[in-house]
Amino acid sequence: MTATDAGRAPSNSFVGGGPNAEERVARTITVVTAAAALVLGGAAVGGMVEATPYLAPWFTPLAGAIIFGGLGLVAIITFLVPLRGIRLAHGIYAAVFLVVQLAWLPALQEPTPPSVNPWVLEVAALGTTAAVIAWRAWIAWVYVIVNAIIVGVVRYISVGGAVLVEPLQYALLTITLAGVFTALASVALRNAATVDAATAELRETAARSAAATARAREQARLDALVHDEVMSTLFYASRGEGSLMPSIRAQAADALLQLEELRLGRPERSGDVDAAAFVSSIRATVLDASLGIAFSQHGSRSRPIPGAVSDAFAEATAEAVRNSLLHASDARHRAVNVVLSDTSVEVMVQDDGDGFDPRDVAPHRLGIEVSIRGRLAALPGGRASVSSRPGSGTVVALGWSDS
């Protein structure tokens, strides 16, 4: 999965819904190499014409189409597939490139004059650049050496095996030039992988911070409840004054009700909020988790929304987003959509990560069952569902109806 010795970050181009740094760098290198191939192709036309009389008729058009047209095709493919597909396309091209160079030997019908250079040897850097993108750095360097050996052998046999010095010079020149391109591409990709790793770490840190903030808020609510309700109830109950028994029972019942609300994940009771405040609450929740999550709102609502519903949606959304950031780091796109109407409220949290089988979630992992499904189920008219399967991303749907 890595292409440099330092290792590449996973293809988790999720932030901002676009590609990560390594993917962007790989595409840039591909486009630059394809442009260079056009220039080299134009410069190689003369060599192709000179070498054609000494080769099988099929070689020159086929080799030219594969080397120059193939790289153009790879450049197009890189804009259609993620980083994994980009690496695969370059790996295929790099392997085929060596085959084309070796095919010069069976295509050679008679030795060429020393003045006729095998044109396939003059574009060796195209294959080595593809190898850097496709594989680990050490494999790319092995490729450079293998390519140089092939260059030397092809040049030696092409001139009839009479002179050894010139083929060695060709091989050393290939190592030098291809090595420069390999080193530059390796450094660029390694730096991009470092940026991606740092970005992923920041995203995970933000998710952990949001989770810690939510836990601290719940603990503060529990502490306040214990201090204001439970302690005073226990104090009055310990005095055992008969005249206070009705009020004690009422206070104890209220304390127990609030404890039960905390156990079920319900927020403290609050007043109604308007639709704008509800949307702002969801948006703030999303921004607290990550700046790169797409957010959208559809529809409108004139009726107020109960505060308990707004709080439940905010906390369930926060849990869904945290789960996505932590467990779907491979996702390329992540979005939160709010849909409002006068009869219902819906929030969709979705990503296109690898997904999972909900049946495989361990029983002690209560994030989905308690913080999402349980949180909405505790609301009259509330509902929540989690849809996912391996390879198909995840969708968390939160809904509430007041009709």
C-alpha positions in Angstrom: 0.0 0.0 0.0 3.0 2.3 0.3 5.2 3.7 -2.3 8.1 5.2 -0.3 10.2 3.7 2.3 8.6 6.0 4.8 5.3 4.7 3.8 2.3 6.3 2.2 -0.8 7.4 4.1 -4.0 5.5 3.3 -6.1 6.9 0.6 -8.5 8.6 2.9 -9.3 11.6 0.7 -12.3 12.5 2.7 -11.5 15.9 4.0 -13.2 18.5 1.8 -14.7 15.7 -0.3 -11.6 15.7 -2.6 -8.3 13.8 -3.1 -5.6 13.7 -0.5 -2.2 15.3 -1.0 -0.5 12.1 -2.2 -3.2 11.5 -4.8 -2.9 15.1 -6.1 0.9 14.8 -6.3 0.6 11.5 -8.2 -1.8 13.1 -10.7 0.5 16.1 -11.1 3.5 13.9 -11.8 1.5 11.8 -14.3 0.3 14.9 -16.2 3.8 16.3 -16.3 5.3 13.0 -17.5 2.6 12.7 -20.1 3.4 16.2 -21.4 7.1 15.2 -21.4 6.2 12.1 -23.4 4.7 14.3 -26.1 7.9 16.3 -26.4 10.0 13.1 -26.3 7.8 11.5 -28.9 8.2 14.4 -31.2 12.0 14.3 -30.8 12.0 10.5 -31.3 10.3 10.7 -34.7 13.6 11.0 -36.5 15.1 8.0 -34.7 12.0 6.0 -35.4 12.3 6.6 -39.1 16.0 5.8 -39.1 15.6 2.5 -37.2 12.5 1.3 -39.1 14.5 -0.4 -42.0 16.3 -2.6 -39.5 13.2 -3.7 -37.5 10.2 -5.8 -38.1 7.4 -3.7 -39.7 5.1 -4.2 -36.7 7.5 -2.9 -34.0 7.7 0.9 -34.5 4.0 1.7 -34.7 3.1 -0.7 -31.9 5.9 0.4 -29.6 5.2 4.0 -30.2 1.5 3.6 -29.5 2.2 1.7 -26.3 4.9 4.0 -24.9 3.4 7.4 -25.9 -0.3 6.6 -26.3 -0.2 4.3 -23.2 1.1 7.1 -21.0 -1.6 9.4 -22.3 -4.2 6.8 -21.4 -2.7 6.5 -17.9 -3.0 10.3 -17.5 -6.7 10.1 -18.3 -7.2 7.2 -16.0 -5.7 9.0 -13.0 -8.6 11.5 -13.1 -11.2 8.7 -13.0 -9.9 6.5 -10.2 -8.6 6.9 -6.6 -5.0 6.5 -5.6 -5.1 2.7 -5.5 -6.2 2.7 -9.2 -3.6 5.3 -10.1 -0.9 3.0 -8.7 -2.3 0.0 -10.5 -2.4 1.9 -13.9 1.2 3.0 -13.5 2.4 -0.4 -12.4 0.9 -2.0 -15.5 2.5 0.7 -17.7 5.9 0.3 -16.0 5.9 -3.5 -16.6 4.7 -3.2 -20.2 7.4 -0.5 -20.8 10.1 -3.0 -20.0 8.5 -5.6 -22.3 8.5 -3.1 -25.2 12.2 -2.3 -24.7 13.0 -6.1 -24.7 10.8 -6.6 -27.8 13.4 -4.5 -29.7 15.6 -7.6 -29.7 13.3 -10.1 -31.5 12.1 -7.3 -33.8 15.7 -6.5 -34.8 16.3 -8.0 -38.3 19.9 -6.9 -38.8 22.4 -4.9 -36.8 22.0 -1.1 -36.9 24.8 1.3 -37.7 26.4 3.0 -34.7 24.8 6.3 -35.8 21.3 4.8 -35.4 20.2 4.9 -31.8 17.5 2.5 -30.5 14.9 5.2 -29.8 13.2 3.2 -27.1 16.3 3.6 -25.0 16.1 7.4 -25.2 12.7 7.5 -23.3 13.6 5.2 -20.4 12.8 7.8 -17.8 9.1 7.4 -18.7 9.0 3.9 -17.3 11.0 4.7 -14.2 8.7 7.6 -13.2 5.7 5.3 -13.5 7.5 2.8 -11.3 7.9 5.4 -8.5 4.2 6.1 -8.4 3.2 2.4 -8.6 5.5 0.8 -6.0 7.7 1.4 -3.0 10.8 3.5 -3.4 13.2 0.6 -3.2 11.3 -1.3 -5.9 11.4 1.8 -8.1 15.2 2.0 -7.7 15.5 -1.7 -8.6 13.4 -0.9 -11.6 15.9 1.8 -12.6 18.8 -0.6 -12.4 17.0 -3.3 -14.4 16.0 -0.7 -17.0 19.6 0.4 -17.3 20.7 -3.2 -17.8 18.1 -3.7 -20.6 19.3 -0.4 -22.2 22.9 -1.6 -22.2 22.0 -5.1 -23.6 19.7 -3.7 -26.3 22.4 -1.2 -27.4 25.1 -3.9 -27.4 23.1 -6.3 -29.5 21.8 -3.6 -31.9 25.3 -2.7 -33.1 26.3 -6.3 -33.5 28.1 -6.8 -30.2 31.3 -5.3 -31.5 31.8 -2.5 -28.9 31.2 -2.7 -25.2 32.1 0.8 -24.0 29.2 2.6 -25.7 26.5 0.2 -24.3 28.0 0.7 -20.8 27.8 4.5 -21.3 24.1 4.2 -22.3 23.4 2.2 -19.2 25.2 4.7 -16.9 23.4 7.6 -18.6 20.1 5.8 -18.1 20.8 5.3 -14.4 21.8 9.0 -14.0 18.8 10.5 -15.8 16.2 8.1 -14.6 17.7 8.3 -11.1 17.1 12.1 -11.0 13.4 11.7 -12.0 13.0 8.8 -9.5 14.6 10.8 -6.7 12.4 13.9 -7.3 9.2 11.9 -7.6 10.0 9.8 -4.5 10.6 12.9 -2.4 7.4 14.6 -3.7 5.3 11.5 -2.9 7.0 11.0 0.5 6.3 14.6 1.5 2.7 14.3 0.3 2.3 11.1 2.4 3.7 12.9 5.4 1.1 15.7 4.9 -1.7 13.1 4.7 -0.5 11.3 7.8 -0.5 14.6 9.7 -4.0 15.5 8.4 -5.3 12.1 9.5 -3.8 12.6 12.9 -5.3 16.0 13.3 -8.7 14.7 12.2 -8.5 11.9 14.7 -7.4 14.3 17.4 -10.4 16.5 16.6 -12.7 13.6 16.9 -11.3 12.6 20.2 -11.5 16.1 21.5 -15.2 16.3 20.4 -15.9 13.1 22.2 -14.1 14.3 25.3 -16.1 17.5 25.2 -19.4 15.6 25.0 -18.3 13.4 27.9 -17.4 16.4 30.0 -20.7 18.0 29.2 -22.6 14.9 30.3 -20.5 14.7 33.5 -21.2 18.3 34.3 -24.9 17.7 33.9 -24.7 14.6 36.1 -22.7 16.5 38.7 -25.2 19.3 38.8 -28.0 16.9 39.1 -26.4 15.0 42.0 -25.6 18.3 43.8 -29.0 20.1 43.2 -31.4 17.2 43.4 -30.1 14.0 44.8 -28.1 15.5 47.7 -30.9 17.8 48.8 -33.4 14.9 48.6 -31.2 12.7 50.7 -30.6 15.5 53.2 -34.3 16.1 53.7 -35.1 12.4 53.8 -32.4 11.9 56.5 -34.3 14.3 58.8 -37.4 12.1 58.7 -39.9 15.0 59.4 -43.4 13.7 58.6 -44.6 17.1 57.5 -42.1 17.1 54.7 -42.9 13.7 53.3 -45.2 14.9 50.3 -42.6 17.4 49.1 -39.8 14.8 49.6 -41.7 12.3 47.5 -42.2 14.9 44.7 -38.6 16.0 44.8 -37.4 12.4 44.8 -39.6 11.5 41.8 -38.3 14.5 39.9 -34.7 13.5 40.7 -35.3 9.9 39.6 -36.9 11.2 36.4 -33.9 13.2 35.5 -31.5 10.3 36.3 -33.6 8.1 34.0 -33.3 10.8 31.2 -29.6 10.8 31.6 -29.5 7.0 31.5 -31.4 7.0 28.3 -29.3 9.8 26.8 -32.0 12.4 26.9 -30.9 16.0 27.4 -32.1 18.4 30.0 -35.5 19.7 29.3 -35.4 23.0 27.4 -37.7 25.3 25.4 -38.5 25.2 21.7 -36.1 26.4 19.1 -36.8 27.6 15.6 -35.6 25.9 12.4 -32.6 28.3 12.0 -31.4 27.6 15.5 -31.7 23.9 14.8 -29.7 24.0 11.6 -27.1 26.1 13.3 -26.8 23.6 16.1 -26.2 20.7 13.6 -23.8 22.8 11.6 -21.8 23.7 14.7 -21.7 20.1 15.7 -20.3 19.1 12.3 -17.7 22.0 12.2 -16.5 21.0 15.7 -15.7 17.5 14.4 -14.1 18.5 11.0 -13.9 21.5 8.7 -13.9 19.2 5.7 -17.3 17.7 5.9 -19.8 18.9 3.3 -23.0 20.4 4.9 -26.3 21.1 3.2 -29.8 22.1 4.1 -33.0 21.4 2.2 -36.6 22.5 2.8 -37.9 24.9 5.4 -40.0 24.8 8.6 -42.2 27.4 10.2 -43.1 25.4 13.3 -40.7 25.4 16.3 -38.8 22.3 17.2 -38.7 21.1 20.9 -35.4 21.7 22.5 -35.1 18.1 23.6 -35.4 17.1 19.9 -32.7 19.6 18.8 -30.3 18.4 21.6 -30.9 14.8 20.7 -30.2 15.4 17.0 -27.0 17.3 17.8 -25.6 14.6 20.0 -26.6 11.7 17.7 -25.1 13.6 14.7 -21.9 14.2 16.7 -21.6 10.5 17.4 -22.3 9.5 13.8 -19.7 12.0 12.5 -17.1 10.8 15.1 -17.7 7.2 14.1 -17.2 8.1 10.4 -13.9 10.0 11.1 -12.5 7.3 13.3 -13.7 4.2 11.4 -14.0 5.3 7.8 -10.7 6.9 7.3 -10.6 5.5 3.7 -13.7 7.6 2.7 -13.3 10.1 -0.2 -16.5 12.0 0.6 -18.4 12.7 3.8 -21.5 14.8 4.1 -24.3 15.9 6.5 -27.7 16.8 5.0 -30.5 18.5 7.0 -34.0 18.2 5.5 -36.8 20.3 7.1 -40.6 20.3 6.7 -43.5 21.4 8.8 -44.2 17.8 9.8 -40.7 16.3 10.2 -37.0 16.8 10.6 -34.3 14.6 9.1 -30.5 14.5 9.3 -28.4 12.3 7.1 -24.8 11.5 7.9 -23.1 9.6 5.1 -19.7 8.6 3.8 -18.3 6.5 1.0 -15.8 4.5 3.1 -15.3 0.8 3.1 -18.4 0.3 5.2 -19.0 -2.5 7.6 -21.5 -5.2 8.6 -23.6 -3.9 11.5 -23.9 -7.5 12.8 -20.2 -7.6 13.4 -20.2 -4.7 15.8 -19.2 -6.0 19.3 -22.0 -5.9 21.9 -19.9 -3.7 24.2 -19.6 -1.0 21.5 -22.6 1.2 22.5 -22.0 4.2 20.2 -24.5 3.2 17.5 -27.0 1.4 19.8 -27.1 3.9 22.6 -25.8 7.3 21.3 -27.6 7.1 18.0 -30.5 4.6 17.9 -31.3 4.9 21.6 -30.9 8.7 21.6 -33.6 9.1 18.9 -35.8 6.2 20.1 -36.2 8.0 23.5 -38.0 10.9 21.6 -41.7 10.5 20.9 -41.8 10.4 17.1 -38.0 9.9 16.9 -36.2 7.3 14.8 -32.7 6.4 13.7 -31.2 3.8 11.3 -27.7 2.8 10.3 -27.3 1.4 6.8 -23.9 -0.1 5.8 -22.3 -3.0 4.2 -18.7 -3.8 3.3 -17.5 -1.8 0.3 -20.7 0.4 0.1 -20.1 3.2 2.7 -22.3 4.1 5.6 -25.5 6.1 5.9 -26.9 7.2 9.3 -30.5 8.5 9.0 -32.0 10.5 11.9 -35.6 11.5 11.8 -38.4 13.0 14.0 -42.1 13.6 13.2 -44.4 15.9 15.1 -47.6 15.0 13.3 
